[in-house]
């Protein structure tokens, strides 16, 4: 009888442990400051360019988040195209080339649209 009770407690404990909230291993998107610091390092941005980079991201941040929450891919693409155009406007020729390379590298391995 004691073994049966111990077994039942063990099973209940195992189920209770599985029900606990845990780290779902979901990565949080980088903050605007983190994106700016990364761009400054990888693209060799000047302080003035980095300031503009941050301003541009802040300008479009809420719109992009709203489109993501609404799962509206077309709207998100339109907004990110505008964002990229403004970002490209502050970059020099070499930085633009590197920016394109970084974007390709970032999206490499993702599933194509339409599966």
C-alpha positions as a Markdown table, in Angstrom:
| # | Residue | x | y | z |
|---|---|---|---|---|
| 1 | Unk | 0.0 | 0.0 | 0.0 |
| 2 | Unk | 2.8 | 2.4 | 0.8 |
| 3 | Unk | 4.4 | 1.7 | -2.5 |
| 4 | Unk | 1.1 | 2.5 | -4.3 |
| 5 | Unk | 0.8 | 5.8 | -2.4 |
| 6 | Unk | 4.4 | 6.7 | -3.2 |
| 7 | Unk | 3.9 | 5.9 | -6.9 |
| 8 | Unk | 0.8 | 8.0 | -7.0 |
| 9 | Unk | 2.6 | 10.9 | -5.4 |
| 10 | Unk | 5.5 | 10.5 | -7.8 |
| 11 | Unk | 3.1 | 10.6 | -10.8 |
| 12 | Unk | 1.2 | 13.6 | -9.5 |
| 13 | Unk | 4.5 | 15.4 | -8.9 |
| 14 | Unk | 5.7 | 14.7 | -12.4 |
| 15 | Unk | 2.4 | 16.2 | -13.8 |
| 16 | Unk | 2.7 | 19.2 | -11.6 |
| 17 | Unk | 6.3 | 19.9 | -12.7 |
| 18 | Unk | 5.2 | 19.8 | -16.4 |
| 19 | Unk | 2.4 | 22.3 | -15.7 |
| 20 | Unk | 4.9 | 24.9 | -14.4 |
| 21 | Unk | 5.5 | 27.8 | -16.7 |
| 22 | Unk | 9.0 | 27.8 | -18.0 |
| 23 | Unk | 11.3 | 29.4 | -20.4 |
| 24 | Unk | 9.8 | 28.8 | -23.8 |
| 25 | Unk | 13.1 | 29.5 | -25.4 |
| 26 | Unk | 11.5 | 32.3 | -27.4 |
| 27 | Unk | 14.0 | 35.0 | -28.2 |
| 28 | Unk | 12.9 | 38.5 | -27.7 |
| 29 | Unk | 13.5 | 40.8 | -30.6 |
| 30 | Unk | 16.4 | 43.2 | -30.2 |
| 31 | Unk | 15.6 | 46.7 | -28.9 |
| 32 | Unk | 16.2 | 49.7 | -31.1 |
| 33 | Unk | 19.3 | 50.5 | -29.0 |
| 34 | Unk | 20.7 | 47.0 | -29.6 |
| 35 | Unk | 19.9 | 47.2 | -33.3 |
| 36 | Unk | 21.6 | 50.6 | -33.6 |
| 37 | Unk | 24.7 | 49.4 | -31.7 |
| 38 | Unk | 24.9 | 46.3 | -33.9 |
| 39 | Unk | 24.5 | 48.4 | -37.1 |
| 40 | Unk | 27.1 | 50.9 | -35.9 |
| 41 | Unk | 29.6 | 48.1 | -35.4 |
| 42 | Unk | 28.9 | 46.0 | -38.5 |
| 43 | Unk | 28.4 | 48.9 | -40.9 |
| 44 | Unk | 31.0 | 51.2 | -39.3 |
| 45 | Unk | 28.4 | 54.0 | -38.8 |
| 46 | Unk | 29.5 | 57.4 | -37.6 |
| 47 | Unk | 27.8 | 58.8 | -34.5 |
| 48 | Unk | 25.7 | 61.0 | -36.7 |
| 49 | Unk | 24.6 | 58.1 | -38.8 |
| 50 | Unk | 23.9 | 56.0 | -35.7 |
| 51 | Unk | 21.7 | 58.7 | -34.4 |
| 52 | Unk | 19.7 | 58.9 | -37.6 |
| 53 | Unk | 19.5 | 55.1 | -37.7 |
| 54 | Unk | 17.9 | 55.1 | -34.3 |
| 55 | Unk | 15.5 | 57.9 | -35.2 |
| 56 | Unk | 14.4 | 56.0 | -38.3 |
| 57 | Unk | 13.8 | 52.8 | -36.4 |
| 58 | Unk | 11.8 | 54.7 | -33.7 |
| 59 | Unk | 9.7 | 56.2 | -36.5 |
| 60 | Unk | 8.6 | 52.9 | -37.8 |
| 61 | Unk | 8.7 | 50.7 | -34.7 |
| 62 | Unk | 5.0 | 51.0 | -33.7 |
| 63 | Unk | 3.8 | 50.5 | -37.2 |
| 64 | Unk | 5.8 | 47.3 | -37.7 |
| 65 | Unk | 4.7 | 45.9 | -34.4 |
| 66 | Unk | 1.1 | 46.6 | -35.2 |
| 67 | Unk | 1.5 | 44.8 | -38.6 |
| 68 | Unk | 3.2 | 41.9 | -36.9 |
| 69 | Unk | 0.4 | 41.5 | -34.3 |
| 70 | Unk | -2.2 | 41.7 | -37.0 |
| 71 | Unk | -0.3 | 39.2 | -39.1 |
| 72 | Unk | -0.5 | 41.5 | -42.1 |
| 73 | Unk | 2.5 | 40.5 | -44.2 |
| 74 | Unk | 1.8 | 43.0 | -47.0 |
| 75 | Unk | 1.5 | 45.9 | -44.7 |
| 76 | Unk | 4.7 | 44.8 | -42.8 |
| 77 | Unk | 6.6 | 44.5 | -46.1 |
| 78 | Unk | 5.4 | 48.0 | -47.2 |
| 79 | Unk | 6.6 | 49.5 | -43.9 |
| 80 | Unk | 9.9 | 47.6 | -43.9 |
| 81 | Unk | 10.6 | 48.7 | -47.5 |
| 82 | Unk | 10.1 | 52.3 | -46.5 |
| 83 | Unk | 12.3 | 51.7 | -43.5 |
| 84 | Unk | 15.1 | 50.2 | -45.6 |
| 85 | Unk | 14.8 | 53.1 | -48.1 |
| 86 | Unk | 15.4 | 55.6 | -45.4 |
| 87 | Unk | 18.2 | 53.6 | -43.9 |
| 88 | Unk | 19.9 | 53.3 | -47.3 |
| 89 | Unk | 19.7 | 57.1 | -47.7 |
| 90 | Unk | 22.0 | 57.7 | -44.7 |
| 91 | Unk | 24.6 | 55.1 | -45.8 |
| 92 | Unk | 27.6 | 55.6 | -48.1 |
| 93 | Unk | 28.3 | 53.2 | -51.0 |
| 94 | Unk | 30.4 | 50.7 | -49.0 |
| 95 | Unk | 27.9 | 50.7 | -46.1 |
| 96 | Unk | 25.0 | 50.1 | -48.5 |
| 97 | Unk | 26.8 | 47.1 | -50.0 |
| 98 | Unk | 27.5 | 45.6 | -46.6 |
| 99 | Unk | 23.9 | 46.3 | -45.5 |
| 100 | Unk | 22.6 | 44.3 | -48.4 |
| 101 | Unk | 25.0 | 41.4 | -47.6 |
| 102 | Unk | 23.9 | 41.4 | -44.0 |
| 103 | Unk | 20.3 | 41.3 | -44.9 |
| 104 | Unk | 20.9 | 38.4 | -47.3 |
| 105 | Unk | 22.8 | 36.6 | -44.6 |
| 106 | Unk | 20.1 | 37.2 | -42.0 |
| 107 | Unk | 17.3 | 35.8 | -44.2 |
| 108 | Unk | 19.3 | 32.9 | -45.5 |
| 109 | Unk | 17.8 | 29.6 | -44.5 |
| 110 | Unk | 14.3 | 30.9 | -44.0 |
| 111 | Unk | 11.5 | 29.1 | -45.8 |
| 112 | Unk | 10.4 | 30.7 | -49.0 |
| 113 | Unk | 7.0 | 32.5 | -49.2 |
| 114 | Unk | 4.2 | 30.1 | -50.0 |
| 115 | Unk | 6.0 | 27.1 | -48.6 |
